[in-house]
Each structure stands twice: as C-alpha cells, then as structure tokens.
Amino acid sequence: MSKIAARVFKGARDFLPEQMLHRERIMEVMRNVFKKYGFAPLETPAIEYLDVLTGKYGEDADRLIYRLDYKIGSKDAAALHYDLTVPFSRVVAMNPDLPLPFKRYQMQPVWRADRPQPHQGRFREFYQCDIDAVGSTSMIIDAEMVAITAEILSSLGFETFLIKINNRKILNGITQYAGLPSEMTQEVCRSIDKLDKMPWEEVEKELQQKEIQAEAIEKLGALMQQQLTLDNLSSALSGIETALEGIAETRQIFTYLEALGVDKKHYCFDLSLARGLDYYTGPIFETKLTDQPHMGSLTGGGRYDGLIGMLSGREMPAVGTTLGLDRIFTAMQQLKMLPELKTSTQVLIANFSEDTLEHVINLAGFLRQQGIATEIYPDAAKLKKQFAYADKKGIPFMAVLGETEISEGTVALKDLRTGEQKVVQRKDISSLVKPQ
Amino acid sequence: MSKIAARVFKGARDFLPEQMLHRERIMEVMRNVFKKYGFAPLETPAIEYLDVLTGKYGEDADRLIYRLDYKIGSKDAAALHYDLTVPFSRVVAMNPDLPLPFKRYQMQPVWRADRPQPHQGRFREFYQCDIDAVGSTSMIIDAEMVAITAEILSSLGFETFLIKINNRKILNGITQYAGLPSEMTQEVCRSIDKLDKMPWEEVEKELQQKEIQAEAIEKLGALMQQQLTLDNLSSALSGIETALEGIAETRQIFTYLEALGVDKKHYCFDLSLARGLDYYTGPIFETKLTDQPHMGSLTGGGRYDGLIGMLSGREMPAVGTTLGLDRIFTAMQQLKMLPELKTSTQVLIANFSEDTLEHVINLAGFLRQQGIATEIYPDAAKLKKQFAYADKKGIPFMAVLGETEISEGTVALKDLRTGEQKVVQRKDISSLVKPQ
C-alpha cells in the first residue's frame, strides 16, 4: 500500500464539518422552500456521454468539459456534466410521460476544466442548486422563481438582497428602438449588462468600439441614463411590439409577486440587467446584495422557451434559476452570518473507568432516545483531556457520572459556555439541553 | 445548438422524483442518526490526483479507477474517487489539528469503470454512505457502529435484519489453531466467508484446491460446523492469545450493545463472517435480511487500525462502516416498503381565468406561509385537465376558488383520494391538509 502524497485537486475543495454543517443547513432551507412551491427532486449522473454535452454551451465552454479517458465496454466517449440544465433537458426528452408542468430541483456538483481562481470564487468543481419548470408559458412560474429566491434568502438571514428583474423582449425592443438590427441585441446586452459596474460613459466607449452608429448609441444612452418606470418606458417604446410584450410580462410578474406577498423592497425592475447567456427569451432575474456591490450575484435565471426544443426536438417552454451555493455560503461567511459550528453534538459524557462504563453507555442510549445528540468519550482518559476535546469541538454540555450520581440516578451536567454546573435528574436533561 | 441523442451513460442512472423523494428521506434518516451519535459531515471532491488513489485498493481495483484526460494547468493526472475511505484518509493526513476522535459521515457518489450489471445492483456510479471514526481503539465506537446500523434500519421499517459480528483476531487464531501460518488467514477467510451461501462440504473442496493440508481442513471443519458460543470458542482456542483477544473484544461489544439498548434479535456472533477486504484488523460486521438470503448485504464494515497509518504515515486506529444506499433502496422497493410518491405537494389550486388569478395566487402564498406545499396550476386550462394533472402526480388535495368562495372568503377543497369535497374557511385548511 503506497503512502498518500496528500493534496487536494487544484480548483476543488474539502469541506470539513465546520463548513459542511452550514452547507447542509443551507441546502435544507432550499429544499424545504422548493418543496413548498411544488418542486420535486431530480438527480442525474455526473457522467454523461460526451455528445450529449457538446454543442450546447458554445465552443469556449465545450473546451472546459472534463473528458474521461476510460471506456470499458463502450465505444462512446464520456465526460463529467458541465451544468445541470443539459442533463435536465435530456431527462425531459427521454421521459415524454412526465406530468406537465414538470417542476424539479437539482443540487449537485458540476465540473469545469478551467484555470481555477479560488479568490474570485471560481472552482473546477462546485455545486449548482437549480430549479426549473417546463411545460408552461405562464408568468406565474416566473414570479414563483423570484418568490422562491426571496424566501430562501430571507430564511437564511439576508436582509439587503435585491432581485433585479428585466425581460429580453424589452432589450430586443430597445435595440429596435435604437435602429439596430435584432442580431445586435446580444452585443448591446453584453455592454449594457456592465452598467452596474461602470458609468454610462465607459459603456458608451465600448459600444463605439463595437462600431455601433453614434445615433444608435445616443438613443440607447438617453434611455439607459434615466431611472425609467415601466410606464415611462411604455411611452418611450410605444409601437415596438416586442418591447410592449416584455413590459406586459413584467407587469404581470409584479402583480403576482404582490399577490404572493413578497416584500417589495426585495425586487425591482432594472433595465440594465441583461445576463450573459444567449438562450434567454423572456423574463430574466438576478440577485445582488445592495450593500456588497463588489460581490457577484447570488442567484440568476430566466425564461428560455427555445432551448429544450432545440436540444430535445420537443418544443417546451421553460424557466429556471440557479442558486449559487458557494456564493451564498461565502457571502454568509464574509458577513459573519454563520456562527462557529464544528459539531452538532449537544452532550459529551465523560468516561472515567471500565467500572462505570456501562452506566455511561446506558445514559448515552437514554439521551439519544430523547433526540439529544450525544457522544461518549471513548477512552478513559484524564478528565482535563476530555474537557479539552469538548471545548475544541464546541460541544455545549459535558455530563459526568460519578459513584454518587450513579447510586442516586442523577447526572452532573456542566454548561461549558457558562461554566455553570448542576446535579440533575436524568429525565430533566432534555429540558436543559435544548436541541441546537 | 445540437440536438441531444438522449441516452443515459451505461451503468449510471437518472433518479426521477418518485425515486428521489424516497432516497432523500433515507439519507435524512441516516443523517439524523449519524448526528445523534456525534458524527459530523465531511465532503471531499469527486476529483482526486490519480496517485492519491492508486496503490491502495490492489491491482484489480486500480484498473477500475476512472481517469480524466484533461489536465489544464497541471502536470498531475486526475481521476474520480473510487471510494470514500481513501479521500477520508487524505483529509486526516492533511489536517493534523482535527480534534480526536474524529467521527465523520460522508454520503457521495463513487465511480468504478467496471462492466455494469444493473440486475445484480452493480453500477459504475453509485452512492456510498460511510461513517468512520479515527483516533480511538475503544470498542465503544465499534459497538456504536452496530447500534447506528440497527437504529437506521429500524427507523426505515426493516424488521428482519441481522447484524453479524465477528473479529479478524479470532479468524487469525483459528488459522493458528489449524496449524497454518498466519499468511494463510486471508485465503482461509475468503473460503470461510462463503459458508452463508454454500455448505461446509463445498468450502472444504475449495480449501483442498488451495492445497491446504487435510489435517488443517479437518480442524477448521470441526470448529466451523458447530454453532459455537463465545464460551465454547474460548475453551476450544485456549492458549491462542490473538483469538482470546478477539473474543474479549466481541464480549465487550456485546456488553456495550446491551447497555445502549439495542434489541438482541438484531445482532449475533457469526464465526463464518470474514469480509473480503484485507485491511481489517479487529471487529467486523455485516447486515443481511434473514428472510431475503439472496439479497446482498445492506451494510458492512469493521476496524482497520493499520490502514490510515500506512496511507498517511501517521498511526491512527480507525473503525467504519458503509451503508449501501442503493441496496437499501432496492430492498425497500422489493419488499414494498415504499409508498408510491411522485410529489410532496399537498394542494393544487385550480386556475380558471385571469380574473380570479390574484385570489388564487394570494391563497397559494397564504398556504405556503402555513408550511403547506402548494402548487398553482399555471395555465387557465380546462378543469378536467387540471384534475388529471393532480391525479397523475398523486397530489392529495385540489382547491377551487369560484366567485362565491372568493366573495365569502372560503375555499372548495376536494380530497382526491376519497372524492370528498367541502367548502371550508381559509384558516381551517391547514388542519385538514395534514403535512405528509
């Protein structure tokens, strides 16, 4: 057996208990909210046939797909999935009997053979938490995506998040309004999308470099530099049908969000939101922390009514969003929203000698039956060492069973956070040791 | 964008909601029990450097490690982890400050580039749910492995499971008793391990083919063909120190299991249990369903005090067990322990028209606030279609809001399982729709 040259694959990470306890809680919060809105879990394999993945993300992304070099019993090349959307589309294509709308959540790692930049939160292996709904064009589902995002972030304790909402149809309309051909929308969007990071003057320069006519840039600038309400925009773009459709959809989403009871301070219309991906066709949304503008977006998504049809050959409207587990976790760490947590153990029972061990073990069994997470220190070590272990792990209570306690059926219980010690009846422990 | 030739990678599986809802519940039961015994979550990346993985499992297994052929920015080859034990050992080696004992659980997929045999439950991508504890030689932890296994299987509803317990030291002692050199223990074990599938006569033949002396085989047969208690065995092997040590450890485990309150019908000593892996050094355990002898074992593990030291260069006693999520799930399916479950949605609200939609959406918001998983049918389709959707997904309740209900602040609620329909006050819905 060869010794391990112990190191973690570059761009990947170990998650020790102090991170995992929080990550598991965040995922549980997500899962509960997803289910409350009628989303059901789906899981697809990490390994897909290579041709299922390639040709969907664009050439640059295709190069970042991790290929496997081992093909026992199969002539087809295989690779690790690059995101969860294409595997989801494959599942939809392969299961024509799924009840529609099909609303699923999926929380799994994805892989990108990229140059990792851990300080900018860019990894080769990271989690995506996706919800998508296929089979309906109703704006109710788009509104629910926003409501789910708001409910999850509120439940996690975020206060300053803002979900920006826009619509690709409005952006198409603006391109038309500026007198540009519709093929230019992507180019224009990519520049406009930078307005949250740079002033109009710089975006203007970028548009000039793209050789867009001065007149068109001026028209864009006049629109983008105002804080336009939907009403103003509606007048400005009157006659441009696609823009008016997008405005009507946005109004519907706002009406539905109000009916759903989502707090208005957490969402707004933002004409400069464009989002990078080419495949969006309608509403788009993205979440930022207003007091942390340097942080990347925590969530992002939109409607992509054409994608699944193109992939699977079966026309299917769809809308989805990704919640960035790593981003959310990092934001919570940086904002000190996560208490230090190395264990979920509530009580450590001290272990003195073989003589009292059966009583110690019996007490552990009793406490666990009450739902109290309990550890027995496994070796009859010095008490000091056992306290140090509880302390290092942050276990809040230590239970000690001496001869007196055993004969009287009591337990000496010490709260390690306050130093307070009490002798209590077994049955009273569960009311003192509240579940974490 | 290229159309998907939709197919699942051979040896891997999609898990649709009807499987995932159960798999998530099984993992939640496991997680809760693990935590109750003081185990904390750990996650390691799927991708490891190849040399971290190779040379630990033996040559045959090394060939089954999935290698990646993409090495951007790194000269070192990479691969997918083959199990969770070696990555865990790497984490222990890299984190010398972990408080000891370090007790972790880890539930992740693992990969084997094997010829898949789905009907025998052999896949290329499958889940392992592992618990391991390092840093203590105390039999308390070994007993807790058995107790955790029993508690999880009982919680899931299994009744006929039996955890067989043996000890490698006893098996070493038996080899010595038969007059064979200790290097023969592995060979002898591999044959003895088959005694649950074949009679002694066949095992005897196998031992003869291995060219073990007739006298030794006779001595082994005399022992193995009896149903020996620990006391009998102790007399039979008196003077063989390693065997007596193993017997003493087994007695300790039994004493601790009794103190922990584990039902005696769920565990037993079984001299013929040997387990395949070479690295076990002390207690070993394995779970079978007594009324389903053809099914493979649901769990298996043991103590491996030498392995981590060999891998990491840091001596570290360890004991662990794997719970086979796929095996457990398959057993529960075959034994019809899993109710049909396609959704966790409790109420579908019908959608008639744009006019009543705000009330419908508002009701959904209200029900979700009460913790009721609620869907709105997103399109104003025919009521028949909406009922069919609820029915196909197995949603138990349908809520209908007509003009009368809206004006009176009531809801027409139909139980789709019984067909019963009532007009109820909003606030009374949560008592009728009990959470699933």
HADDOCK unambig.tbl for C-alpha pairs under 7 A between the chains (distance, minus, plus):
assign (segid A and resid 1 and name CA) (segid B and resid 55 and name CA) 5.48 0.50 0.50
assign (segid A and resid 1 and name CA) (segid B and resid 56 and name CA) 5.07 0.50 0.50
assign (segid A and resid 1 and name CA) (segid B and resid 310 and name CA) 6.79 0.50 0.50
assign (segid A and resid 2 and name CA) (segid B and resid 55 and name CA) 5.37 0.50 0.50
assign (segid A and resid 2 and name CA) (segid B and resid 56 and name CA) 6.31 0.50 0.50
assign (segid A and resid 2 and name CA) (segid B and resid 311 and name CA) 6.28 0.50 0.50
assign (segid A and resid 3 and name CA) (segid B and resid 310 and name CA) 6.05 0.50 0.50
assign (segid A and resid 3 and name CA) (segid B and resid 311 and name CA) 4.29 0.50 0.50
assign (segid A and resid 3 and name CA) (segid B and resid 312 and name CA) 5.72 0.50 0.50
assign (segid A and resid 3 and name CA) (segid B and resid 313 and name CA) 6.73 0.50 0.50
assign (segid A and resid 4 and name CA) (segid B and resid 52 and name CA) 5.29 0.50 0.50
assign (segid A and resid 4 and name CA) (segid B and resid 90 and name CA) 6.85 0.50 0.50
assign (segid A and resid 4 and name CA) (segid B and resid 311 and name CA) 5.29 0.50 0.50
assign (segid A and resid 4 and name CA) (segid B and resid 312 and name CA) 5.63 0.50 0.50
assign (segid A and resid 5 and name CA) (segid B and resid 52 and name CA) 6.29 0.50 0.50
assign (segid A and resid 6 and name CA) (segid B and resid 52 and name CA) 6.84 0.50 0.50
assign (segid A and resid 6 and name CA) (segid B and resid 90 and name CA) 5.54 0.50 0.50
assign (segid A and resid 6 and name CA) (segid B and resid 93 and name CA) 6.68 0.50 0.50
assign (segid A and resid 6 and name CA) (segid B and resid 94 and name CA) 6.23 0.50 0.50
assign (segid A and resid 8 and name CA) (segid B and resid 48 and name CA) 6.62 0.50 0.50
assign (segid A and resid 9 and name CA) (segid B and resid 47 and name CA) 6.52 0.50 0.50
assign (segid A and resid 9 and name CA) (segid B and resid 48 and name CA) 5.27 0.50 0.50
assign (segid A and resid 9 and name CA) (segid B and resid 49 and name CA) 5.82 0.50 0.50
assign (segid A and resid 12 and name CA) (segid B and resid 45 and name CA) 6.00 0.50 0.50
assign (segid A and resid 13 and name CA) (segid B and resid 44 and name CA) 6.65 0.50 0.50
assign (segid A and resid 13 and name CA) (segid B and resid 45 and name CA) 6.06 0.50 0.50
assign (segid A and resid 14 and name CA) (segid B and resid 43 and name CA) 5.90 0.50 0.50
assign (segid A and resid 14 and name CA) (segid B and resid 44 and name CA) 4.53 0.50 0.50
assign (segid A and resid 14 and name CA) (segid B and resid 45 and name CA) 6.27 0.50 0.50
assign (segid A and resid 15 and name CA) (segid B and resid 42 and name CA) 5.81 0.50 0.50
assign (segid A and resid 15 and name CA) (segid B and resid 43 and name CA) 5.06 0.50 0.50
assign (segid A and resid 15 and name CA) (segid B and resid 44 and name CA) 6.29 0.50 0.50
assign (segid A and resid 16 and name CA) (segid B and resid 42 and name CA) 5.16 0.50 0.50
assign (segid A and resid 16 and name CA) (segid B and resid 43 and name CA) 6.80 0.50 0.50
assign (segid A and resid 17 and name CA) (segid B and resid 40 and name CA) 5.64 0.50 0.50
assign (segid A and resid 17 and name CA) (segid B and resid 41 and name CA) 5.17 0.50 0.50
assign (segid A and resid 17 and name CA) (segid B and resid 42 and name CA) 5.50 0.50 0.50
assign (segid A and resid 20 and name CA) (segid B and resid 41 and name CA) 5.79 0.50 0.50
assign (segid A and resid 20 and name CA) (segid B and resid 42 and name CA) 6.18 0.50 0.50
assign (segid A and resid 21 and name CA) (segid B and resid 41 and name CA) 6.51 0.50 0.50
assign (segid A and resid 35 and name CA) (segid B and resid 344 and name CA) 6.53 0.50 0.50
assign (segid A and resid 35 and name CA) (segid B and resid 345 and name CA) 6.91 0.50 0.50
assign (segid A and resid 35 and name CA) (segid B and resid 373 and name CA) 6.07 0.50 0.50
assign (segid A and resid 36 and name CA) (segid B and resid 368 and name CA) 6.04 0.50 0.50
assign (segid A and resid 36 and name CA) (segid B and resid 371 and name CA) 6.86 0.50 0.50
assign (segid A and resid 36 and name CA) (segid B and resid 372 and name CA) 6.29 0.50 0.50
assign (segid A and resid 36 and name CA) (segid B and resid 373 and name CA) 3.75 0.50 0.50
assign (segid A and resid 36 and name CA) (segid B and resid 374 and name CA) 5.87 0.50 0.50
assign (segid A and resid 37 and name CA) (segid B and resid 373 and name CA) 5.91 0.50 0.50
assign (segid A and resid 37 and name CA) (segid B and resid 374 and name CA) 5.56 0.50 0.50
assign (segid A and resid 37 and name CA) (segid B and resid 375 and name CA) 5.82 0.50 0.50
assign (segid A and resid 38 and name CA) (segid B and resid 345 and name CA) 5.17 0.50 0.50
assign (segid A and resid 38 and name CA) (segid B and resid 373 and name CA) 6.07 0.50 0.50
assign (segid A and resid 38 and name CA) (segid B and resid 374 and name CA) 5.83 0.50 0.50
assign (segid A and resid 38 and name CA) (segid B and resid 375 and name CA) 5.22 0.50 0.50
assign (segid A and resid 40 and name CA) (segid B and resid 17 and name CA) 5.64 0.50 0.50
assign (segid A and resid 40 and name CA) (segid B and resid 343 and name CA) 6.03 0.50 0.50
assign (segid A and resid 41 and name CA) (segid B and resid 17 and name CA) 5.19 0.50 0.50
assign (segid A and resid 41 and name CA) (segid B and resid 20 and name CA) 5.80 0.50 0.50
assign (segid A and resid 41 and name CA) (segid B and resid 21 and name CA) 6.53 0.50 0.50
assign (segid A and resid 42 and name CA) (segid B and resid 15 and name CA) 5.81 0.50 0.50
assign (segid A and resid 42 and name CA) (segid B and resid 16 and name CA) 5.17 0.50 0.50
assign (segid A and resid 42 and name CA) (segid B and resid 17 and name CA) 5.52 0.50 0.50
assign (segid A and resid 42 and name CA) (segid B and resid 20 and name CA) 6.19 0.50 0.50
assign (segid A and resid 43 and name CA) (segid B and resid 14 and name CA) 5.93 0.50 0.50
assign (segid A and resid 43 and name CA) (segid B and resid 15 and name CA) 5.09 0.50 0.50
assign (segid A and resid 43 and name CA) (segid B and resid 16 and name CA) 6.83 0.50 0.50
assign (segid A and resid 44 and name CA) (segid B and resid 13 and name CA) 6.66 0.50 0.50
assign (segid A and resid 44 and name CA) (segid B and resid 14 and name CA) 4.54 0.50 0.50
assign (segid A and resid 44 and name CA) (segid B and resid 15 and name CA) 6.30 0.50 0.50
assign (segid A and resid 45 and name CA) (segid B and resid 12 and name CA) 5.99 0.50 0.50
assign (segid A and resid 45 and name CA) (segid B and resid 13 and name CA) 6.06 0.50 0.50
assign (segid A and resid 45 and name CA) (segid B and resid 14 and name CA) 6.27 0.50 0.50
assign (segid A and resid 47 and name CA) (segid B and resid 9 and name CA) 6.52 0.50 0.50
assign (segid A and resid 48 and name CA) (segid B and resid 8 and name CA) 6.62 0.50 0.50
assign (segid A and resid 48 and name CA) (segid B and resid 9 and name CA) 5.29 0.50 0.50
assign (segid A and resid 49 and name CA) (segid B and resid 9 and name CA) 5.81 0.50 0.50
assign (segid A and resid 52 and name CA) (segid B and resid 4 and name CA) 5.28 0.50 0.50
assign (segid A and resid 52 and name CA) (segid B and resid 5 and name CA) 6.29 0.50 0.50
assign (segid A and resid 52 and name CA) (segid B and resid 6 and name CA) 6.85 0.50 0.50
assign (segid A and resid 55 and name CA) (segid B and resid 1 and name CA) 5.53 0.50 0.50
assign (segid A and resid 55 and name CA) (segid B and resid 2 and name CA) 5.36 0.50 0.50
assign (segid A and resid 56 and name CA) (segid B and resid 1 and name CA) 5.09 0.50 0.50
assign (segid A and resid 56 and name CA) (segid B and resid 2 and name CA) 6.26 0.50 0.50
assign (segid A and resid 66 and name CA) (segid B and resid 68 and name CA) 6.87 0.50 0.50
assign (segid A and resid 66 and name CA) (segid B and resid 70 and name CA) 6.13 0.50 0.50
assign (segid A and resid 67 and name CA) (segid B and resid 68 and name CA) 5.84 0.50 0.50
assign (segid A and resid 67 and name CA) (segid B and resid 69 and name CA) 5.81 0.50 0.50
assign (segid A and resid 67 and name CA) (segid B and resid 70 and name CA) 6.29 0.50 0.50
assign (segid A and resid 68 and name CA) (segid B and resid 66 and name CA) 6.86 0.50 0.50
assign (segid A and resid 68 and name CA) (segid B and resid 67 and name CA) 5.83 0.50 0.50
assign (segid A and resid 68 and name CA) (segid B and resid 68 and name CA) 4.35 0.50 0.50
assign (segid A and resid 68 and name CA) (segid B and resid 69 and name CA) 5.59 0.50 0.50
assign (segid A and resid 69 and name CA) (segid B and resid 67 and name CA) 5.81 0.50 0.50
assign (segid A and resid 69 and name CA) (segid B and resid 68 and name CA) 5.59 0.50 0.50
assign (segid A and resid 69 and name CA) (segid B and resid 69 and name CA) 5.16 0.50 0.50
assign (segid A and resid 70 and name CA) (segid B and resid 66 and name CA) 6.14 0.50 0.50
assign (segid A and resid 70 and name CA) (segid B and resid 67 and name CA) 6.31 0.50 0.50
assign (segid A and resid 72 and name CA) (segid B and resid 113 and name CA) 6.64 0.50 0.50
assign (segid A and resid 72 and name CA) (segid B and resid 114 and name CA) 6.93 0.50 0.50
assign (segid A and resid 72 and name CA) (segid B and resid 115 and name CA) 6.90 0.50 0.50
assign (segid A and resid 73 and name CA) (segid B and resid 115 and name CA) 6.53 0.50 0.50
assign (segid A and resid 90 and name CA) (segid B and resid 4 and name CA) 6.85 0.50 0.50
assign (segid A and resid 90 and name CA) (segid B and resid 6 and name CA) 5.55 0.50 0.50
assign (segid A and resid 93 and name CA) (segid B and resid 6 and name CA) 6.68 0.50 0.50
assign (segid A and resid 94 and name CA) (segid B and resid 6 and name CA) 6.24 0.50 0.50
assign (segid A and resid 99 and name CA) (segid B and resid 389 and name CA) 6.36 0.50 0.50
assign (segid A and resid 99 and name CA) (segid B and resid 392 and name CA) 6.72 0.50 0.50
assign (segid A and resid 99 and name CA) (segid B and resid 393 and name CA) 6.83 0.50 0.50
assign (segid A and resid 113 and name CA) (segid B and resid 72 and name CA) 6.63 0.50 0.50
assign (segid A and resid 114 and name CA) (segid B and resid 72 and name CA) 6.92 0.50 0.50
assign (segid A and resid 115 and name CA) (segid B and resid 72 and name CA) 6.92 0.50 0.50
assign (segid A and resid 115 and name CA) (segid B and resid 73 and name CA) 6.55 0.50 0.50
assign (segid A and resid 136 and name CA) (segid B and resid 378 and name CA) 6.76 0.50 0.50
assign (segid A and resid 138 and name CA) (segid B and resid 378 and name CA) 5.60 0.50 0.50
assign (segid A and resid 138 and name CA) (segid B and resid 379 and name CA) 6.02 0.50 0.50
assign (segid A and resid 140 and name CA) (segid B and resid 378 and name CA) 6.00 0.50 0.50
assign (segid A and resid 141 and name CA) (segid B and resid 378 and name CA) 6.80 0.50 0.50
assign (segid A and resid 256 and name CA) (segid B and resid 358 and name CA) 6.73 0.50 0.50
assign (segid A and resid 256 and name CA) (segid B and resid 361 and name CA) 6.80 0.50 0.50
assign (segid A and resid 259 and name CA) (segid B and resid 358 and name CA) 5.82 0.50 0.50
assign (segid A and resid 259 and name CA) (segid B and resid 361 and name CA) 5.79 0.50 0.50
assign (segid A and resid 259 and name CA) (segid B and resid 362 and name CA) 4.74 0.50 0.50
assign (segid A and resid 260 and name CA) (segid B and resid 361 and name CA) 5.82 0.50 0.50
assign (segid A and resid 260 and name CA) (segid B and resid 362 and name CA) 5.21 0.50 0.50
assign (segid A and resid 260 and name CA) (segid B and resid 365 and name CA) 4.69 0.50 0.50
assign (segid A and resid 261 and name CA) (segid B and resid 365 and name CA) 6.42 0.50 0.50
assign (segid A and resid 310 and name CA) (segid B and resid 1 and name CA) 6.76 0.50 0.50
assign (segid A and resid 310 and name CA) (segid B and resid 3 and name CA) 6.01 0.50 0.50
assign (segid A and resid 311 and name CA) (segid B and resid 2 and name CA) 6.30 0.50 0.50
assign (segid A and resid 311 and name CA) (segid B and resid 3 and name CA) 4.27 0.50 0.50
assign (segid A and resid 311 and name CA) (segid B and resid 4 and name CA) 5.27 0.50 0.50
assign (segid A and resid 312 and name CA) (segid B and resid 3 and name CA) 5.73 0.50 0.50
assign (segid A and resid 312 and name CA) (segid B and resid 4 and name CA) 5.64 0.50 0.50
assign (segid A and resid 313 and name CA) (segid B and resid 3 and name CA) 6.70 0.50 0.50
assign (segid A and resid 343 and name CA) (segid B and resid 40 and name CA) 6.04 0.50 0.50
assign (segid A and resid 344 and name CA) (segid B and resid 35 and name CA) 6.53 0.50 0.50
assign (segid A and resid 345 and name CA) (segid B and resid 35 and name CA) 6.91 0.50 0.50
assign (segid A and resid 345 and name CA) (segid B and resid 38 and name CA) 5.18 0.50 0.50
assign (segid A and resid 358 and name CA) (segid B and resid 256 and name CA) 6.75 0.50 0.50
assign (segid A and resid 358 and name CA) (segid B and resid 259 and name CA) 5.82 0.50 0.50
assign (segid A and resid 361 and name CA) (segid B and resid 256 and name CA) 6.81 0.50 0.50
assign (segid A and resid 361 and name CA) (segid B and resid 259 and name CA) 5.80 0.50 0.50
assign (segid A and resid 361 and name CA) (segid B and resid 260 and name CA) 5.82 0.50 0.50
assign (segid A and resid 362 and name CA) (segid B and resid 259 and name CA) 4.74 0.50 0.50
assign (segid A and resid 362 and name CA) (segid B and resid 260 and name CA) 5.22 0.50 0.50
assign (segid A and resid 365 and name CA) (segid B and resid 260 and name CA) 4.69 0.50 0.50
assign (segid A and resid 365 and name CA) (segid B and resid 261 and name CA) 6.44 0.50 0.50
assign (segid A and resid 368 and name CA) (segid B and resid 36 and name CA) 6.04 0.50 0.50
assign (segid A and resid 371 and name CA) (segid B and resid 36 and name CA) 6.88 0.50 0.50
assign (segid A and resid 372 and name CA) (segid B and resid 36 and name CA) 6.31 0.50 0.50
assign (segid A and resid 373 and name CA) (segid B and resid 35 and name CA) 6.06 0.50 0.50
assign (segid A and resid 373 and name CA) (segid B and resid 36 and name CA) 3.75 0.50 0.50
assign (segid A and resid 373 and name CA) (segid B and resid 37 and name CA) 5.93 0.50 0.50
assign (segid A and resid 373 and name CA) (segid B and resid 38 and name CA) 6.08 0.50 0.50
assign (segid A and resid 374 and name CA) (segid B and resid 36 and name CA) 5.87 0.50 0.50
assign (segid A and resid 374 and name CA) (segid B and resid 37 and name CA) 5.58 0.50 0.50
assign (segid A and resid 374 and name CA) (segid B and resid 38 and name CA) 5.84 0.50 0.50
assign (segid A and resid 375 and name CA) (segid B and resid 37 and name CA) 5.82 0.50 0.50
assign (segid A and resid 375 and name CA) (segid B and resid 38 and name CA) 5.20 0.50 0.50
assign (segid A and resid 378 and name CA) (segid B and resid 136 and name CA) 6.77 0.50 0.50
assign (segid A and resid 378 and name CA) (segid B and resid 138 and name CA) 5.62 0.50 0.50
assign (segid A and resid 378 and name CA) (segid B and resid 140 and name CA) 6.01 0.50 0.50
assign (segid A and resid 378 and name CA) (segid B and resid 141 and name CA) 6.83 0.50 0.50
assign (segid A and resid 379 and name CA) (segid B and resid 138 and name CA) 6.03 0.50 0.50
assign (segid A and resid 389 and name CA) (segid B and resid 99 and name CA) 6.36 0.50 0.50
assign (segid A and resid 392 and name CA) (segid B and resid 99 and name CA) 6.71 0.50 0.50
assign (segid A and resid 393 and name CA) (segid B and resid 99 and name CA) 6.84 0.50 0.50
